[in-house]
């Protein structure tokens, strides 16, 4: 059998997956520049903010480095499973979630944090806004070329069209913030349901139930793979020694564990899990406010959120995490000799605009994105996280028919490796 192979469609192209002898030389000027920017930002945060912010910058940097080197995708995982039945990446999600609930359970049960401020998970209502928002996000991430975390690390890696996605992600999130009171106050919804505190199971029982659910989902993906004779993903090149850690490709399952640990550290550091998109609403609202729009009168910016609108963006912990993710991905791409701005065209720009708007708007309606609602919600034992995942899979299925209209490929059963 020949050795020629067809690369599977990825959320972000994966040029780092190559043999040891084909690794590019590190882009030292970029690495030095990135380290200087990171050091300046770290010192600024230490001088102007509380101790939490510089710690979150470091955590964000590690998140971005992990995401880039593993090409850990949510968009591509959903797309491959819904199109050709390959569930390997979804199984890595289950590993990530299993480790996360194992770490989150005692943290949430005992309320332990590094700085004594208490902790709380992401537990949100299940209603029309969640159903519509998650479905929109599922479509949007398939058109925009990446989810919330994927957009950040693709920007850090130099994928040019993702700058467009990010811009319209911010715009969509800002519009969603303006409209949110209608969706959550005027439309029906159930009260938030926690598998731990709303069911009488406690955190121990909720942990056991969650592990069983993750095992069931993993088993279902294996059954679907066998039934559909799904094509295999490319094996991760075996880069040796330190080069794998700093420059080579990371196995999905190793990255899944790292992301879960870093999310738990985020929870103990700032008191809430990792999130992404609330910062987009803040950035967009501040820009709108600068141009004279009275965003302070929006329902979204009343109550607990009001202080964030008035404060510096560097006082916002989610903003700091996002900056860290972008910087971490940039350093990872430069370390692998891979940072290079890619070309864009009219069709993928149009998809990025539409996808970014849908993700931004959908994330606000659904109380978060693939990180805040799906990862953070399920890790927090919230029912809404599971509902988000199901609806986002439904949106992904619809998007499989929309992607070709924008010149975007969809995995086929022939995309296999010999």
Secondary structure by P-SEA (a helix, b strand, c coil): cccbbbbcccccccccccccccccccaaaaaaaaaaaaaaaaaaaaacccaaaaaaaaaaaaaaaaaaaacccaaaaaaaaacccccaaaaaaaaaaaaaaaaaaaaaaccccccccccccccccccaaaaaaaaaaaaaaaaacccaaaaaaaaaacaaaaaaaaaaaaaaaaaaaaacccccccccccccccccccccccaaaaaaaaaaaaaaaaaaaaaaaaaacccccccccccccccccccccccaaaaaaaaaaaaaaaaaaccccccccaaaaaaaaaaaaaacccccccccccccccccccccccccaaaaaaaaaaaaaaaaaaaaccbbbbbbcaaaaaaaaaaaaaaaaaaaaacccccccaaaaaaaccaaaaaaaaaaaaaaaaaccccccccbbbbccccccc
